[in-house]
Amino acid sequence: MAGYLTTHVLDTARGCPAAGLRITLRSAEGEVLAEMMTNADGRTDGPILPKERFAPGVYELTFHAGEYLRGSGQAGEEPLFLDEVPIRFGISDGQAHYHVPLLLSPYGYSTYRGS
């Protein structure tokens, strides 16, 4: 069984999933591997890196938070404190499920390896 990569974004300021947030996945070399939007549950409709393309390596998820915050009326003054949120992480086990969630507010975020 091959592994796969998923993500989930929660808007902690509003206490709800962050729907309509654009996410870009890049290789460590900067090649765009995927671009998706979160659905009503704050998740992508499928794995952001599916089993057939999953491989150990270094990746970067960019969460386009500024677009989301502007659209939800939370942006505040320009320039935004948070605009793009890059998370660089490593995948060492090609058979595992990697889940990289983002907890987002206009002035802070956190992430972790979820399940």
FENLIN-V806391 format. One record per pair of residues at least 12 apart in sequence whose ideal C-beta (glycine too) atoms are under 6 Angstrom apart, sorted by the first residue. I is the first residue (numbers start at 1). J is the second residue. D is the distance in Angstrom with one decimal. If there is no record, write none. Layout:
# FENLIN-V806391
I&J&D + I&J&D
This chain:
# FENLIN-V806391
2&51&3.9 + 2&54&5.4 + 3&54&4.9 + 3&94&5.6 + 3&95&5.2 + 3&96&4.6 + 3&97&5.9 + 4&47&4.2 + 4&50&5.7 + 4&51&5.0 + 4&54&5.3 + 4&97&5.9 + 5&47&5.9 + 5&48&5.3 + 5&49&3.7 + 5&98&4.9 + 6&47&5.3 + 6&99&4.9 + 7&48&5.7 + 7&100&5.2 + 8&42&5.5 + 8&43&5.0 + 8&101&4.3 + 9&21&5.2 + 9&38&5.3 + 9&42&4.7 + 9&102&4.7 + 9&104&6.0 + 10&42&5.7 + 10&103&5.3 + 11&104&5.9 + 12&103&5.0 + 12&105&4.8 + 13&105&4.0 + 17&41&5.1 + 17&42&2.9 + 18&38&5.9 + 18&42&4.9 + 18&68&5.8 + 18&104&5.9 + 19&38&5.8 + 19&40&4.9 + 21&38&4.6 + 21&68&4.2 + 22&37&5.6 + 22&64&4.2 + 23&36&5.4 + 23&63&5.6 + 24&62&4.5 + 25&48&5.3 + 25&61&5.6 + 26&60&4.8 + 28&58&3.8 + 34&48&5.3 + 36&48&5.8 + 56&91&5.1 + 56&92&5.6 + 56&94&5.0 + 57&91&6.0 + 58&90&5.1 + 60&86&5.5 + 60&88&4.6 + 61&87&4.9 + 61&100&5.9 + 62&84&5.4 + 62&86&4.9 + 63&85&4.3 + 63&102&5.4 + 64&84&6.0 + 65&82&5.0 + 65&85&5.0 + 65&104&5.8 + 66&80&4.9 + 66&83&3.6 + 69&106&5.5 + 74&106&4.9 + 76&106&6.0 + 81&107&5.3 + 85&109&5.6 + 87&111&5.4 + 99&114&3.8 + 99&115&6.0 + 101&114&4.8
